[in-house]
């Protein structure tokens, strides 16, 4: 399994958080296990391989982090989605942007450009091309505005000491 596959699985879980009252840990417990992957593999090939320990940790960090920072991430999306209300943004696109913004803000080992590129490519799989361009525009504006005063991401990220909550 690649990091892109692990990211896509995390996006699915982050997407599902938007439809119910479950916490991130409850969703992870019910969805991130070998039995559930076996069920889902029939419909979606991405679930054919269960993540290794590093990938599983990455997925958990993304899901917990996007859940814990949901209001902050949604505020950023709203702020940079000029002319759009958050409610108009397709839910999958919002889940993808939450994931990318969390990576940009709280995962210093992931380059901003890689997070944006992965988000755009993932959006193309689930949404029309114009939504992928919209996601690219929002994430690009977000990075340019939020990181304009810093030469490199790690310095900005180092200033943010908060990480994803533990289980």
BELTAFEN-V531923 format. One record per residue. N is the residue number from 1. RES is the residue in three letters. SS is DSSP state (hx for helix, st for strand, lp for the rest). PSI is psi as a letter, one per 20 degrees, with the letter a starting at -180 (none if undefined). BURIAL is I if it has 24 or more other ideal C-beta (glycine too) atoms within 12 Angstrom, else O. Layout:
# BELTAFEN-V531923
N RES SS PSI BURIAL
N RES SS PSI BURIAL
This chain:
# BELTAFEN-V531923
1 UNK lp p I
2 UNK lp r O
3 UNK hx h I
4 UNK hx g I
5 UNK hx g I
6 UNK hx g I
7 UNK hx g I
8 UNK hx g I
9 UNK hx g I
10 UNK hx g I
11 UNK hx g I
12 UNK hx g I
13 UNK hx g I
14 UNK hx g I
15 UNK hx g I
16 UNK hx h I
17 UNK hx h I
18 UNK lp i I
19 UNK lp i O
20 UNK lp a O
21 UNK lp j O
22 UNK lp q O
23 UNK lp r O
24 UNK hx g I
25 UNK hx h O
26 UNK hx g O
27 UNK hx g I
28 UNK hx g I
29 UNK hx g O
30 UNK hx h O
31 UNK hx h I
32 UNK lp m I
33 UNK lp q O
34 UNK hx h O
35 UNK hx g O
36 UNK hx h O
37 UNK hx g I
38 UNK hx h O
39 UNK hx g O
40 UNK hx h I
41 UNK hx h O
42 UNK lp h O
43 UNK lp h O
44 UNK lp o O
45 UNK hx h O
46 UNK hx h I
47 UNK hx j I
48 UNK lp h O
49 UNK lp p O
50 UNK lp q I
51 UNK lp q I
52 UNK lp a O
53 UNK hx g O
54 UNK hx g O
55 UNK hx h I
56 UNK hx g I
57 UNK hx g O
58 UNK hx g I
59 UNK hx g I
60 UNK hx g I
61 UNK hx g I
62 UNK hx g I
63 UNK hx g I
64 UNK hx g I
65 UNK hx g I
66 UNK hx h I
67 UNK hx g I
68 UNK hx h I
69 UNK lp j I
70 UNK hx g I
71 UNK hx h O
72 UNK hx g O
73 UNK hx g I
74 UNK hx h I
75 UNK hx g O
76 UNK hx g I
77 UNK hx g I
78 UNK hx g I
79 UNK hx h O
80 UNK hx i I
81 UNK lp m I
82 UNK lp p O
83 UNK lp j O
84 UNK lp p O
85 UNK lp q O
86 UNK hx h I
87 UNK hx h O
88 UNK hx i O
89 UNK lp p I
90 UNK lp q I
91 UNK hx h I
92 UNK hx g I
93 UNK hx h I
94 UNK hx g I
95 UNK hx h I
96 UNK hx g I
97 UNK hx h I
98 UNK hx g I
99 UNK hx g I
100 UNK hx g I
101 UNK hx h I
102 UNK hx g I
103 UNK hx g I
104 UNK hx g I
105 UNK hx h I
106 UNK hx j I
107 UNK lp n I
108 UNK lp i I
109 UNK lp i O
110 UNK lp o I
111 UNK lp q O
112 UNK hx g I
113 UNK hx h O
114 UNK hx g O
115 UNK hx g I
116 UNK hx g I
117 UNK hx g I
118 UNK hx g I
119 UNK hx g I
120 UNK hx g I
121 UNK hx h I
122 UNK hx g I
123 UNK hx h I
124 UNK hx h O
125 UNK hx h I
126 UNK hx i I
127 UNK lp r I
128 UNK lp r O
129 UNK hx h O
130 UNK hx h O
131 UNK hx h I
132 UNK hx g I
133 UNK hx h O
134 UNK hx g I
135 UNK hx g I
136 UNK hx g I
137 UNK hx g I
138 UNK hx g I
139 UNK hx h I
140 UNK hx g I
141 UNK hx g O
142 UNK hx g I
143 UNK hx g I
144 UNK hx g O
145 UNK hx g O
146 UNK hx h I
147 UNK lp j I
148 UNK lp h O
149 UNK lp j O
150 UNK lp p O
151 UNK lp h O
152 UNK lp q O
153 UNK hx g I
154 UNK hx h O
155 UNK hx g O
156 UNK hx g O
157 UNK hx h I
158 UNK hx h O
159 UNK hx h O
160 UNK lp o O
161 UNK lp i O
162 UNK lp q O
163 UNK lp a O
164 UNK lp p I
165 UNK lp q O
166 UNK lp r O
167 UNK lp none O
